[in-house]
Amino acid sequence: MHKMVVFAKATEGRAEELGRWYDERHFPDLLAVPGFVSAERHTLITVKQPDGLPGWDFMLIYEIEGDPMPVLRSMGSLMGTEKLPFTDALASNSTLSVVGISQRPQKG
Protein backbone atom coordinates (compact mmCIF):
# COMPACT_ATOMS: atom_id res chain seq x y z
CA MET A 1 0.00 0.00 0.00
CA HIS A 2 1.40 3.39 -1.01
CA LYS A 3 0.53 6.79 0.46
CA MET A 4 -0.14 10.08 -1.24
CA VAL A 5 0.02 13.06 1.12
CA VAL A 6 -1.36 16.43 0.05
CA PHE A 7 -0.93 19.68 1.96
CA ALA A 8 -3.73 22.04 0.95
CA LYS A 9 -4.47 25.69 1.60
CA ALA A 10 -7.93 27.17 1.30
CA THR A 11 -8.67 30.37 -0.54
CA GLU A 12 -8.80 33.17 2.06
CA GLY A 13 -11.77 32.68 4.41
CA ARG A 14 -12.97 29.44 2.78
CA ALA A 15 -11.38 26.67 4.88
CA GLU A 16 -14.72 25.34 6.14
CA GLU A 17 -16.09 25.22 2.59
CA LEU A 18 -12.95 23.45 1.35
CA GLY A 19 -13.22 20.88 4.13
CA ARG A 20 -16.83 20.11 3.17
CA TRP A 21 -15.81 19.81 -0.50
CA TYR A 22 -13.13 17.26 0.38
CA ASP A 23 -15.50 15.24 2.57
CA GLU A 24 -18.63 15.39 0.44
CA ARG A 25 -17.36 15.61 -3.14
CA HIS A 26 -13.64 15.04 -3.68
CA PHE A 27 -13.15 11.95 -1.52
CA PRO A 28 -16.09 10.00 -3.02
CA ASP A 29 -15.01 11.01 -6.54
CA LEU A 30 -11.37 10.06 -5.96
CA LEU A 31 -12.25 6.75 -4.30
CA ALA A 32 -14.14 5.85 -7.50
CA VAL A 33 -10.78 5.91 -9.34
CA PRO A 34 -9.44 2.33 -9.41
CA GLY A 35 -6.42 1.99 -7.10
CA PHE A 36 -7.48 4.60 -4.52
CA VAL A 37 -8.65 2.70 -1.43
CA SER A 38 -8.89 5.29 1.37
CA ALA A 39 -8.89 9.02 2.02
CA GLU A 40 -8.47 11.03 5.24
CA ARG A 41 -8.58 14.75 6.00
CA HIS A 42 -6.67 16.28 8.89
CA THR A 43 -6.68 19.89 10.07
CA LEU A 44 -3.13 21.13 10.56
CA ILE A 45 -1.48 22.84 13.49
CA THR A 46 1.94 24.11 12.42
CA VAL A 47 4.65 23.34 14.96
CA LYS A 48 7.74 24.33 12.94
CA GLN A 49 7.96 25.47 9.34
CA PRO A 50 10.76 26.80 7.12
CA ASP A 51 10.39 30.36 5.85
CA GLY A 52 8.62 30.82 2.55
CA LEU A 53 6.17 27.92 2.75
CA PRO A 54 2.42 28.56 2.82
CA GLY A 55 0.41 27.97 5.98
CA TRP A 56 -1.54 24.88 4.91
CA ASP A 57 -5.01 24.24 6.30
CA PHE A 58 -5.29 20.51 5.65
CA MET A 59 -3.24 17.36 5.25
CA LEU A 60 -4.95 14.74 3.08
CA ILE A 61 -3.71 11.15 3.19
CA TYR A 62 -4.71 8.74 0.46
CA GLU A 63 -3.87 5.05 0.18
CA ILE A 64 -3.08 3.67 -3.26
CA GLU A 65 -3.10 -0.05 -3.97
CA GLY A 66 -0.87 -1.57 -6.65
CA ASP A 67 1.52 0.31 -8.93
CA PRO A 68 0.87 3.97 -8.12
CA MET A 69 1.95 5.41 -11.48
CA PRO A 70 -1.00 4.11 -13.57
CA VAL A 71 -3.37 5.13 -10.75
CA LEU A 72 -1.92 8.66 -10.69
CA ARG A 73 -2.11 8.90 -14.51
CA SER A 74 -5.75 7.85 -14.38
CA MET A 75 -6.45 10.45 -11.68
CA GLY A 76 -4.63 13.11 -13.71
CA SER A 77 -6.69 12.40 -16.82
CA LEU A 78 -9.88 12.94 -14.80
CA MET A 79 -8.82 16.10 -12.93
CA GLY A 80 -10.97 19.06 -13.90
CA THR A 81 -13.72 16.92 -15.42
CA GLU A 82 -17.19 16.25 -13.99
CA LYS A 83 -15.81 12.99 -12.56
CA LEU A 84 -13.09 14.82 -10.59
CA PRO A 85 -13.89 18.55 -10.58
CA PHE A 86 -11.85 21.36 -9.02
CA THR A 87 -13.12 23.93 -6.53
CA ASP A 88 -12.07 27.56 -6.30
CA ALA A 89 -12.11 27.18 -2.50
CA LEU A 90 -8.67 25.54 -2.93
CA ALA A 91 -5.64 27.79 -3.39
CA SER A 92 -4.15 25.29 -5.84
CA ASN A 93 -0.93 27.27 -6.36
CA SER A 94 -0.13 26.57 -2.67
CA THR A 95 -0.77 22.81 -2.78
CA LEU A 96 2.02 20.29 -2.17
CA SER A 97 1.48 16.64 -3.18
CA VAL A 98 3.92 13.80 -2.55
CA VAL A 99 3.69 10.03 -2.99
CA GLY A 100 5.47 7.61 -0.66
CA ILE A 101 6.31 4.34 -2.38
CA SER A 102 6.12 1.46 0.06
CA GLN A 103 9.43 -0.31 0.59
CA ARG A 104 8.20 -3.54 2.14
CA PRO A 105 10.98 -6.08 2.74
CA GLN A 106 11.09 -9.05 0.38
CA LYS A 107 10.32 -12.46 1.90
CA GLY A 108 13.38 -14.61 1.65
C-alpha positions as CSV (number, residue, x, y, z in Angstrom):
1,M,0.0,0.0,0.0
2,H,1.4,3.4,-1.0
3,K,0.5,6.8,0.5
4,M,-0.1,10.1,-1.2
5,V,0.0,13.1,1.1
6,V,-1.4,16.4,0.0
7,F,-0.9,19.7,2.0
8,A,-3.7,22.0,0.9
9,K,-4.5,25.7,1.6
10,A,-7.9,27.2,1.3
11,T,-8.7,30.4,-0.5
12,E,-8.8,33.2,2.1
13,G,-11.8,32.7,4.4
14,R,-13.0,29.4,2.8
15,A,-11.4,26.7,4.9
16,E,-14.7,25.3,6.1
17,E,-16.1,25.2,2.6
18,L,-13.0,23.4,1.4
19,G,-13.2,20.9,4.1
20,R,-16.8,20.1,3.2
21,W,-15.8,19.8,-0.5
22,Y,-13.1,17.3,0.4
23,D,-15.5,15.2,2.6
24,E,-18.6,15.4,0.4
25,R,-17.4,15.6,-3.1
26,H,-13.6,15.0,-3.7
27,F,-13.2,11.9,-1.5
28,P,-16.1,10.0,-3.0
29,D,-15.0,11.0,-6.5
30,L,-11.4,10.1,-6.0
31,L,-12.3,6.8,-4.3
32,A,-14.1,5.8,-7.5
33,V,-10.8,5.9,-9.3
34,P,-9.4,2.3,-9.4
35,G,-6.4,2.0,-7.1
36,F,-7.5,4.6,-4.5
37,V,-8.7,2.7,-1.4
38,S,-8.9,5.3,1.4
39,A,-8.9,9.0,2.0
40,E,-8.5,11.0,5.2
41,R,-8.6,14.7,6.0
42,H,-6.7,16.3,8.9
43,T,-6.7,19.9,10.1
44,L,-3.1,21.1,10.6
45,I,-1.5,22.8,13.5
46,T,1.9,24.1,12.4
47,V,4.7,23.3,15.0
48,K,7.7,24.3,12.9
49,Q,8.0,25.5,9.3
50,P,10.8,26.8,7.1
51,D,10.4,30.4,5.9
52,G,8.6,30.8,2.5
53,L,6.2,27.9,2.7
54,P,2.4,28.6,2.8
55,G,0.4,28.0,6.0
56,W,-1.5,24.9,4.9
57,D,-5.0,24.2,6.3
58,F,-5.3,20.5,5.7
59,M,-3.2,17.4,5.2
60,L,-4.9,14.7,3.1
61,I,-3.7,11.2,3.2
62,Y,-4.7,8.7,0.5
63,E,-3.9,5.0,0.2
64,I,-3.1,3.7,-3.3
65,E,-3.1,0.0,-4.0
66,G,-0.9,-1.6,-6.7
67,D,1.5,0.3,-8.9
68,P,0.9,4.0,-8.1
69,M,2.0,5.4,-11.5
70,P,-1.0,4.1,-13.6
71,V,-3.4,5.1,-10.7
72,L,-1.9,8.7,-10.7
73,R,-2.1,8.9,-14.5
74,S,-5.7,7.9,-14.4
75,M,-6.4,10.5,-11.7
76,G,-4.6,13.1,-13.7
77,S,-6.7,12.4,-16.8
78,L,-9.9,12.9,-14.8
79,M,-8.8,16.1,-12.9
80,G,-11.0,19.1,-13.9
81,T,-13.7,16.9,-15.4
82,E,-17.2,16.2,-14.0
83,K,-15.8,13.0,-12.6
84,L,-13.1,14.8,-10.6
85,P,-13.9,18.6,-10.6
86,F,-11.9,21.4,-9.0
87,T,-13.1,23.9,-6.5
88,D,-12.1,27.6,-6.3
89,A,-12.1,27.2,-2.5
90,L,-8.7,25.5,-2.9
91,A,-5.6,27.8,-3.4
92,S,-4.1,25.3,-5.8
93,N,-0.9,27.3,-6.4
94,S,-0.1,26.6,-2.7
95,T,-0.8,22.8,-2.8
96,L,2.0,20.3,-2.2
97,S,1.5,16.6,-3.2
98,V,3.9,13.8,-2.5
99,V,3.7,10.0,-3.0
100,G,5.5,7.6,-0.7
101,I,6.3,4.3,-2.4
102,S,6.1,1.5,0.1
103,Q,9.4,-0.3,0.6
104,R,8.2,-3.5,2.1
105,P,11.0,-6.1,2.7
106,Q,11.1,-9.1,0.4
107,K,10.3,-12.5,1.9
108,G,13.4,-14.6,1.6
